[in-house]
Amino acid sequence: MNERFKKLAEQAGIDLGNGQSYKIENFAELIVQDCAYLFEIEWGESKLSGNDASFILKRHFGVEQ
């Protein structure tokens, strides 16, 4: 499993020792793919600032600002 995924799962309080690590990794990969798709399709080659990208991602996933 990707080290970043492990750290995020740990921060979320997910126990990776229960045989669920494949599902967690798959879920994380789907989120990353969704983010990539969002930027490729919705914004294409446009130049976004870091603040714009942060706002767009948070809004897309319904995460509080």
N, C-alpha and C positions, 0 to 999 in steps of 0.2 A: 504494500500500500504506500502511496505517495506520502512523504514525511509531512507535507503541509496538511493533507487530509487527516493524518493521525493527530496532529496538533489541534486542529479545529474540532475533531471529534472529542478529544480530551477536554477542550474548553467547554464543549456542550454537555459534558458529563456522560458521554456514551462509553459503555464498557465494550471495548473491542475484543475482549477475551471470551466472549460468549458465542463465537462462531458467526457473528453478524458482520464481520469486517468486510466481506465481499459486497454485501448489500449497501453498507455505508459508503464504500468506495464507489460503487456504481451510482448511488444517489448523488454523491459529490461530483462525479464526472458529468452526470446529466445537468446539474446546475451550471457547471462551467460551459457545457455545450449550449445551453439556453442563453447564457450571457453572450457567448461568441456569436450566436445566431442573431440576437438582438442588435448587436453593433453592426454586423455584416449587412443585414437586411434593412434595418431601420435607418442607419446612419452612413453606411457605405464608406466612402472615402473622405467624408467631412472631418474637419479637425475639431475635436472636442477637448476642452480643458479637463484636468483631473477632477475639478469640482463638478463640471457638467456630467462626467461619467459616473461619479459617485451618486449624484442626484438621480440620474436615470436608472441606475441599478437598484437603488433603494426604493424608488417608486415602482419599478417593475415587479419587485418581490414583496412590496407592501411592508417594508421595514421602516420603522420610525426614524425620522430625521434626527 
